[in-house]
């Protein structure tokens, strides 16, 4: 059996072998952005590419037309690794989140590791996980047991700084629809119950609640429906809220208080309301000390300087996977820190020299994370123990 250094050198040679293929994939995805749930060209391109490299691919997968699961070899090993792959874009601004480059990193890592499964005693799967920007396919996959068999799941995200792991907030997204009674707003307003007043009062209640929540909480909402005309008392009105916290447990308790804001607003305005989930609930990223220590070692080895570790990154469905198996979501810099994700400037950067260099660095991060843990029994057991705790 080959040791860590031998496998590392072999993987680095494979990176050179496959890097042009993955650079071309990055460019194709960047030039043909598809929004969440519509990633047909993207998924087909990746699936065809993997099949040409000897993979068996289940496509569609897990109830998603644009998801896939790629396996290589006989599936006879005692451990399993999932390399997650994202490829959806944002409406109007393309791959401003860098998913085209992230996908290229995942595929390059998978291709470079595929012949090492025997030495690692691990089946290494590439899982296509679409719809990250909206409804989070990983949430449903995790809930339905897709990630239960895996000893590790991992991927790289792009950013303006290098981070071992992002601070991912748990996220709930709901619409609150208020129901009142219409009436002529001038001739007989006393005959109506104003649903828009219910929505407005809920906003005011939430604004007062903000004084008494933890600093990591974010609550933001918009009015989706405010009525039909000024001279008609609104019969219905609705608002959508995103509520985030660094802790799923705290968020669950906070949602009870948000519901109380709606209940109080309905009582005060003599209306009723219904609450509707608008997207899958995202969990925070569960920390794994052993895996993070290994990533820190890798970043030093690759000469990657760490950025602001306290900066809140947002939310991702990778958090849901981290509740099922040890999950790593390292962040790699391809732009200056002043360039934010989800901007046109970031979208322009995904075909830059820094992005192509990032594809190689990102693949090395994933490869070394796998090799350092799966060639060292003590690290592997410590990672599993950290997860169980």
C-alpha positions, 0 to 999 in steps of 0.5 A: 500500500502506498503511503501519504507522500506517494499518494500526494505526488501521484495526485499532483501528477493527476492534477496536471493531467486533468486540469485543462479538462476542468478549466474548460468545464469552468469556462463552459459553466461560466458562459452558460449559467443556469439558475437553480433547478434548471441546470440541464446543460451543466449537469449533462456536461459534467455527467458526460465528462465523468462517463468518459473518464470511466465513471458509472453515473446515476442521473437523474438522482435523489429526485432531482432532474439535475442531480447525479451520483458518480462512482468509480470501480467496484464499490468494495471498500469499507469507507465512503467519501462524498465530494459535493459539486454545485453548479447553479447560477444566480438570476441575472448575474450568472456565476457570481457565487463562483459555483462554476469554479467550485464545480471544476475543483470538485471534479478535478479532485475526484478525477485525481483521486479515483485510482487511489480508492484501494490505498485509502480503502474508501469509495470516493463518490462525486455527488452533483448537488443542484439548487443550492441558491434557492431550495437546497438540494443537499437539505432534502438529500440529507433528510432522505438519507443520501449522506448517511453512508459517508464518513466524510463529505467535502467541497470548496467555495470561492470568496475574497479571503481564505478560510478553513470554514465559513460561519454558516447561519442556520436559515428558515424562510417563511411567508406569513399570509394574513386574511381579513375582510374587504370593504370600501375604504371610504364608504364603510371601512368599519365593515372590513378587517385590514390584512395589510395592517396585520402585516405592518404590525408584524413588521413592527413587532419583529423590529421590537424583538430585534433588541432582544436577540443574539448578535449573530441573528439576522431577520429580513423581510419583504411584503409580497402582497399589500392589497389591490387598490387604496379604496379597498380594505385589503382582504389578504396581505403577505410578507416573506421573512428570512430568519438566520442564526449561528445555532439551529437550536436558537433559531428554532426558539426564535421562530416561536417568537416570530410566530408570536409576533404574527399571532399578536398582530392578527389579534390586534387587527382582527385578522387571521394568518397562515404560515408557509415554508418557502424553502428548505430549512438550512442548518449551521455548519457543525464544527469538526476540530480534527478536520479543521486542524488538518485543513489548517495544516494544509493551508500552511503547506500551500502557503494560503494566508487566512482571512477574517475568521469571524466574518459571517458567510451566510447560509448554505445547505452544506450545513444540513450535510454536516449534521449527518456526517463530518463535512468540510466546506473550506473557502478559497480566495480568487478575488480581492477582499473588497469584491463581494460574492453575488456581484457582477465583479465576482462573476467576471472573476471566475474566468481570470488567472486567479480562478484557474490557479484557484481550481488547482489550489482548491483541488489540492485542498480537497485531495490533501484533506482526504489523504491526510485523514484516510491514510492516518487511522488516528486522525480518522478515528478522531474525526469520527469521535469529534462528529459523534460528540 
